[in-house]
Amino acid sequence: AEVLAEECPTPMRRVGVKERYGQVGTQAFLQQEYGLTAEHILEAAGQLL
């Protein structure tokens, strides 16, 4: 990400866990809770286009 930002500026969108208390649950629950499902990632990528 740093190389792209410095050498080849390109639109980027960070996808990850925001600052909040952690949850406990299944992988599927946690992905949904933190917006890390394939659908959420595709939506974030689509916003760049």
VEXSE-640318 format. One record per residue: residue in one letter; y, z, x of N, C-alpha, C in turn. Coordinates in nm, 2 decimals, padded with zeros to 4 digits, m for minus. Atoms other than C-alpha are relative to their C-alpha. Layout:
BEGIN
<pt res="A" n_c2="Y" n_c3="Z" n_c1="X" ca_c2="Y" ca_c3="Z" ca_c1="X" c_c2="Y" c_c3="Z" c_c1="X"/>
...
# end
This chain:
BEGIN
<pt res="A" n_c2="m00.12" n_c3="00.00" n_c1="00.08" ca_c2="00.00" ca_c3="00.00" ca_c1="00.00" c_c2="00.13" c_c3="00.00" c_c1="00.09"/>
<pt res="E" n_c2="m00.12" n_c3="00.00" n_c1="m00.09" ca_c2="00.24" ca_c3="00.08" ca_c1="00.28" c_c2="00.03" c_c3="m00.13" c_c1="00.07"/>
<pt res="V" n_c2="m00.02" n_c3="00.13" n_c1="m00.07" ca_c2="00.18" ca_c3="m00.25" ca_c1="00.46" c_c2="00.05" c_c3="m00.10" c_c1="m00.10"/>
<pt res="L" n_c2="m00.06" n_c3="00.09" n_c1="00.10" ca_c2="00.24" ca_c3="m00.44" ca_c1="00.14" c_c2="00.14" c_c3="00.03" c_c1="m00.03"/>
<pt res="A" n_c2="m00.14" n_c3="m00.04" n_c1="00.03" ca_c2="00.56" ca_c3="m00.25" ca_c1="00.07" c_c2="00.09" c_c3="m00.04" c_c1="00.11"/>
<pt res="E" n_c2="m00.09" n_c3="00.02" n_c1="m00.11" ca_c2="00.69" ca_c3="m00.30" ca_c1="00.42" c_c2="00.00" c_c3="m00.15" c_c1="00.04"/>
<pt res="E" n_c2="00.01" n_c3="00.14" n_c1="m00.06" ca_c2="00.56" ca_c3="m00.65" ca_c1="00.52" c_c2="00.00" c_c3="m00.11" c_c1="m00.11"/>
<pt res="C" n_c2="00.01" n_c3="00.10" n_c1="00.11" ca_c2="00.51" ca_c3="m00.83" ca_c1="00.19" c_c2="00.03" c_c3="00.06" c_c1="m00.13"/>
<pt res="P" n_c2="m00.03" n_c3="m00.07" n_c1="00.12" ca_c2="00.70" ca_c3="m00.67" ca_c1="m00.09" c_c2="m00.06" c_c3="m00.07" c_c1="m00.12"/>
<pt res="T" n_c2="00.07" n_c3="00.05" n_c1="00.12" ca_c2="00.50" ca_c3="m00.71" ca_c1="m00.41" c_c2="00.01" c_c3="00.10" c_c1="m00.11"/>
<pt res="P" n_c2="00.00" n_c3="m00.10" n_c1="00.11" ca_c2="00.51" ca_c3="m00.54" ca_c1="m00.75" c_c2="m00.13" c_c3="00.08" c_c1="00.01"/>
<pt res="M" n_c2="00.12" n_c3="m00.09" n_c1="00.00" ca_c2="00.28" ca_c3="m00.24" ca_c1="m00.75" c_c2="00.01" c_c3="00.10" c_c1="m00.11"/>
<pt res="R" n_c2="00.00" n_c3="m00.11" n_c1="00.10" ca_c2="00.18" ca_c3="00.02" ca_c1="m01.01" c_c2="m00.10" c_c3="00.10" c_c1="00.05"/>
<pt res="R" n_c2="00.10" n_c3="m00.10" n_c1="m00.04" ca_c2="00.02" ca_c3="00.34" ca_c1="m00.91" c_c2="m00.07" c_c3="00.06" c_c1="m00.12"/>
<pt res="V" n_c2="00.09" n_c3="m00.05" n_c1="00.11" ca_c2="m00.27" ca_c3="00.46" ca_c1="m01.12" c_c2="m00.07" c_c3="00.12" c_c1="00.06"/>
<pt res="G" n_c2="00.07" n_c3="m00.11" n_c1="m00.05" ca_c2="m00.40" ca_c3="00.81" ca_c1="m01.07" c_c2="00.03" c_c3="00.12" c_c1="m00.08"/>
<pt res="V" n_c2="m00.02" n_c3="m00.12" n_c1="00.08" ca_c2="m00.40" ca_c3="01.17" ca_c1="m01.18" c_c2="00.14" c_c3="00.05" c_c1="00.02"/>
<pt res="K" n_c2="m00.14" n_c3="m00.06" n_c1="00.00" ca_c2="m00.05" ca_c3="01.30" ca_c1="m01.26" c_c2="m00.01" c_c3="00.15" c_c1="00.03"/>
<pt res="E" n_c2="00.00" n_c3="m00.14" n_c1="m00.02" ca_c2="00.05" ca_c3="01.65" ca_c1="m01.17" c_c2="m00.02" c_c3="00.08" c_c1="m00.12"/>
<pt res="R" n_c2="00.04" n_c3="m00.08" n_c1="00.12" ca_c2="m00.12" ca_c3="01.87" ca_c1="m01.42" c_c2="m00.12" c_c3="00.09" c_c1="00.03"/>
<pt res="Y" n_c2="00.12" n_c3="m00.09" n_c1="m00.02" ca_c2="m00.39" ca_c3="02.14" ca_c1="m01.45" c_c2="m00.12" c_c3="m00.09" c_c1="m00.02"/>
<pt res="G" n_c2="00.13" n_c3="00.07" n_c1="00.01" ca_c2="m00.74" ca_c3="02.01" ca_c1="m01.39" c_c2="m00.08" c_c3="00.03" c_c1="m00.12"/>
<pt res="Q" n_c2="00.09" n_c3="m00.02" n_c1="00.12" ca_c2="m00.99" ca_c3="01.97" ca_c1="m01.67" c_c2="m00.14" c_c3="00.00" c_c1="00.05"/>
<pt res="V" n_c2="00.15" n_c3="00.00" n_c1="m00.03" ca_c2="m01.37" ca_c3="02.01" ca_c1="m01.67" c_c2="m00.06" c_c3="m00.08" c_c1="m00.11"/>
<pt res="G" n_c2="00.07" n_c3="00.08" n_c1="00.10" ca_c2="m01.60" ca_c3="01.77" ca_c1="m01.84" c_c2="m00.08" c_c3="m00.11" c_c1="00.07"/>
<pt res="T" n_c2="00.08" n_c3="00.12" n_c1="m00.05" ca_c2="m01.81" ca_c3="01.46" ca_c1="m01.81" c_c2="00.09" c_c3="m00.10" c_c1="00.07"/>
<pt res="Q" n_c2="m00.07" n_c3="00.10" n_c1="m00.07" ca_c2="m01.71" ca_c3="01.17" ca_c1="m01.60" c_c2="00.08" c_c3="m00.08" c_c1="m00.10"/>
<pt res="A" n_c2="m00.07" n_c3="00.08" n_c1="00.10" ca_c2="m01.63" ca_c3="00.97" ca_c1="m01.91" c_c2="00.12" c_c3="00.07" c_c1="m00.07"/>
<pt res="F" n_c2="m00.11" n_c3="m00.08" n_c1="00.06" ca_c2="m01.42" ca_c3="01.25" ca_c1="m02.06" c_c2="00.12" c_c3="00.01" c_c1="00.09"/>
<pt res="L" n_c2="m00.11" n_c3="m00.02" n_c1="m00.10" ca_c2="m01.22" ca_c3="01.30" ca_c1="m01.74" c_c2="00.07" c_c3="m00.14" c_c1="00.02"/>
<pt res="Q" n_c2="m00.06" n_c3="00.13" n_c1="m00.01" ca_c2="m01.16" ca_c3="00.92" ca_c1="m01.70" c_c2="00.10" c_c3="m00.02" c_c1="m00.12"/>
<pt res="Q" n_c2="m00.08" n_c3="00.02" n_c1="00.12" ca_c2="m01.03" ca_c3="00.91" ca_c1="m02.06" c_c2="00.12" c_c3="00.10" c_c1="00.01"/>
<pt res="E" n_c2="m00.11" n_c3="m00.10" n_c1="m00.01" ca_c2="m00.82" ca_c3="01.23" ca_c1="m02.01" c_c2="00.11" c_c3="m00.03" c_c1="00.10"/>
<pt res="Y" n_c2="m00.10" n_c3="00.03" n_c1="m00.10" ca_c2="m00.65" ca_c3="01.11" ca_c1="m01.70" c_c2="00.04" c_c3="m00.15" c_c1="00.01"/>
<pt res="G" n_c2="m00.04" n_c3="00.14" n_c1="00.01" ca_c2="m00.61" ca_c3="00.74" ca_c1="m01.80" c_c2="m00.06" c_c3="m00.08" c_c1="00.11"/>
<pt res="L" n_c2="00.06" n_c3="00.08" n_c1="m00.11" ca_c2="m00.86" ca_c3="00.61" ca_c1="m01.54" c_c2="m00.11" c_c3="m00.08" c_c1="m00.05"/>
<pt res="T" n_c2="00.10" n_c3="00.09" n_c1="00.05" ca_c2="m01.08" ca_c3="00.40" ca_c1="m01.76" c_c2="00.04" c_c3="m00.14" c_c1="00.04"/>
<pt res="A" n_c2="m00.02" n_c3="00.14" n_c1="m00.03" ca_c2="m01.11" ca_c3="00.03" ca_c1="m01.70" c_c2="00.11" c_c3="m00.06" c_c1="m00.09"/>
<pt res="E" n_c2="m00.10" n_c3="00.04" n_c1="00.09" ca_c2="m00.90" ca_c3="m00.03" ca_c1="m02.01" c_c2="00.14" c_c3="00.04" c_c1="00.04"/>
<pt res="H" n_c2="m00.13" n_c3="m00.05" n_c1="m00.05" ca_c2="m00.62" ca_c3="00.19" ca_c1="m01.88" c_c2="00.05" c_c3="m00.07" c_c1="00.12"/>
<pt res="I" n_c2="m00.04" n_c3="00.07" n_c1="m00.13" ca_c2="m00.62" ca_c3="00.02" ca_c1="m01.54" c_c2="00.04" c_c3="m00.14" c_c1="m00.03"/>
<pt res="L" n_c2="m00.04" n_c3="00.13" n_c1="00.04" ca_c2="m00.61" ca_c3="m00.32" ca_c1="m01.70" c_c2="00.13" c_c3="m00.01" c_c1="m00.07"/>
<pt res="E" n_c2="m00.13" n_c3="m00.01" n_c1="00.07" ca_c2="m00.32" ca_c3="m00.22" ca_c1="m01.92" c_c2="00.11" c_c3="00.02" c_c1="00.10"/>
<pt res="A" n_c2="m00.10" n_c3="m00.02" n_c1="m00.11" ca_c2="m00.13" ca_c3="m00.09" ca_c1="m01.61" c_c2="00.03" c_c3="m00.13" c_c1="00.08"/>
<pt res="A" n_c2="m00.01" n_c3="00.13" n_c1="m00.08" ca_c2="m00.20" ca_c3="m00.42" ca_c1="m01.42" c_c2="00.07" c_c3="m00.10" c_c1="m00.09"/>
<pt res="G" n_c2="m00.07" n_c3="00.09" n_c1="00.09" ca_c2="m00.09" ca_c3="m00.62" ca_c1="m01.73" c_c2="00.15" c_c3="00.02" c_c1="m00.01"/>
<pt res="Q" n_c2="m00.14" n_c3="m00.03" n_c1="00.01" ca_c2="00.24" ca_c3="m00.45" ca_c1="m01.73" c_c2="00.08" c_c3="m00.06" c_c1="00.11"/>
<pt res="L" n_c2="m00.07" n_c3="00.06" n_c1="m00.12" ca_c2="00.32" ca_c3="m00.60" ca_c1="m01.39" c_c2="00.02" c_c3="m00.15" c_c1="m00.02"/>
<pt res="L" n_c2="m00.01" n_c3="00.15" n_c1="00.02" ca_c2="00.27" ca_c3="m00.96" ca_c1="m01.51" c_c2="00.11" c_c3="m00.05" c_c1="m00.09"/>
# end
